[in-house]
Amino acid sequence: MRLRNVKYAKELLESYPEIIIQNPKKHAGNWKEVFKNKKPIELEIGCGKGKFIYEKAETNPDTNFIGVEKFDSVIVRALEKAMIKPLDNLRLIRFDAVNIDSIFKDYEIHKIYLNFSDPWPKKRQAKRRLTSPIFLKHYTKILNPKGIIELKTDNYGLFEYSMLSLNHDDNFQINSVILDLYKALPKENVQTEFEIKFLKLNKPIYYIKSSLKEDNK
Ligand SMILES: C[S@@+](CC[C@H](N)C(=O)[O-])C[C@H]1O[C@@H](n2cnc3c(N)ncnc32)[C@H](O)[C@@H]1O
C-alpha cells in the first residue's frame, strides 16, 4: 500500500469517532453506554472490509454489533460503508485481538464471529490463530455465560485445529459442525467478502458453532 493511502486511512479513521471507537479500552465493561441501550452485543474479530458486520447490523436492529480489525488500511473500507449509511447499532474498532480481553469485560459479549480467519498454517504461528488456547481463554473472560462462537472457514487445517482446540478447552462445548455449509445453508447466513471469493472457487465452507459450558462461570 502506498504511503499516501495509509495517511488517508489514518485521517479518515480519526474523523469518525462516533463509528470507529478511538480508545476502546476506556469502554471496557461499559459498552452499553456507547450504544446507549442494553441490547446484546455481538463481535466479529477480523472483520476485514466489514460487509458481514454491516449487513448483520442492518438486518438485526435489536442487537448491537462491533467489528474488530487490526489493519487501518482494511477497516477503513468498513468505515466507508458505515459513513454512507450510519447504523445506531454498529461500531468498529481498529485493534489487535491479541488483547481483546482489555477492551471488553464483565462478560458483556453475547456472540463472537470468526469468519475466514487467517489460518497461520506454520506450526510456530499456531498461537496467532484466533482459536488457539490463548484466544479461547480471552473469549471465556468476555463472553456472557451463554456465549457463543460461530466460525466459518474454507481452510481445512484451521477447521481441524479449531475443532481440537475447542474440544480440549474446559470451558467450551461444540454444538454443531457443518462440513459444507452451502449444502445445508441456514437462511440467516450472511456472506462475507472472503466467503464470496471462496465460493467462486467452489471451495467447501466449514462451519462450527460452539458455546460456553453451563458451569464455566
Ligand atoms: C482473511 S481476512 C477475512 C475478513 C472477513 N472476516 C471476511 O470473511 O471477509 C482475515 C482478517 O482478520 C484480520 N485479523 C487477523 N488477525 C487479527 C487479530 N489478531 N486482530 C484483529 N484482526 C485480525 C486480518 O487483518 C484480516 O483483515
The ligand as a Tripos MOL2 file, in Angstrom:
@<TRIPOS>MOLECULE
LIG
   27    29     1     0     0
SMALL
NO_CHARGES

@<TRIPOS>ATOM
      1 C1         -8.8930  -13.4490    5.6870 C.3       1 LIG1
      2 S1         -9.4850  -11.9450    6.2830 S.3       1 LIG1
      3 C2        -11.2410  -12.2260    6.4670 C.3       1 LIG1
      4 C3        -12.0200  -10.9380    6.5400 C.3       1 LIG1
      5 C4        -13.5400  -11.1140    6.7570 C.3       1 LIG1
      6 N1        -13.8380  -11.6890    8.0560 N.3       1 LIG1
      7 C5        -14.1530  -11.9310    5.6530 C.2       1 LIG1
      8 O1        -14.5270  -13.0780    5.9280 O.co2     1 LIG1
      9 O2        -14.2670  -11.4270    4.5430 O.co2     1 LIG1
     10 C6         -8.9470  -12.0000    7.9730 C.3       1 LIG1
     11 C7         -8.9330  -10.6280    8.6210 C.3       1 LIG1
     12 O3         -8.6710  -10.7770   10.0010 O.3       1 LIG1
     13 C8         -7.7940   -9.7460   10.4150 C.3       1 LIG1
     14 N2         -7.0910  -10.2220   11.6100 N.ar      1 LIG1
     15 C9         -6.2510  -11.2760   11.6950 C.ar      1 LIG1
     16 N3         -5.7790  -11.4090   12.9390 N.ar      1 LIG1
     17 C10        -6.3470  -10.4120   13.6790 C.ar      1 LIG1
     18 C11        -6.2370  -10.0120   15.0270 C.ar      1 LIG1
     19 N4         -5.4200  -10.6390   15.8840 N.pl3     1 LIG1
     20 N5         -6.9580   -8.9570   15.4510 N.ar      1 LIG1
     21 C12        -7.7710   -8.2910   14.5840 C.ar      1 LIG1
     22 N6         -7.8940   -8.6060   13.2730 N.ar      1 LIG1
     23 C13        -7.2000   -9.6620   12.8260 C.ar      1 LIG1
     24 C14        -6.8830   -9.5620    9.2170 C.3       1 LIG1
     25 O4         -6.2340   -8.3140    9.2320 O.3       1 LIG1
     26 C15        -7.8510   -9.7220    8.0540 C.3       1 LIG1
     27 O5         -8.4250   -8.4950    7.6640 O.3       1 LIG1
@<TRIPOS>BOND
     1     1     2 1
     2     2     3 1
     3     2    10 1
     4     3     4 1
     5     4     5 1
     6     5     6 1
     7     5     7 1
     8     7     8 2
     9     7     9 1
    10    10    11 1
    11    11    12 1
    12    11    26 1
    13    12    13 1
    14    13    14 1
    15    13    24 1
    16    14    15 ar
    17    14    23 ar
    18    15    16 ar
    19    16    17 ar
    20    17    18 ar
    21    17    23 ar
    22    18    19 1
    23    18    20 ar
    24    20    21 ar
    25    21    22 ar
    26    22    23 ar
    27    24    25 1
    28    24    26 1
    29    26    27 1
@<TRIPOS>SUBSTRUCTURE
     1 LIG1         1 GROUP 0 **** ****
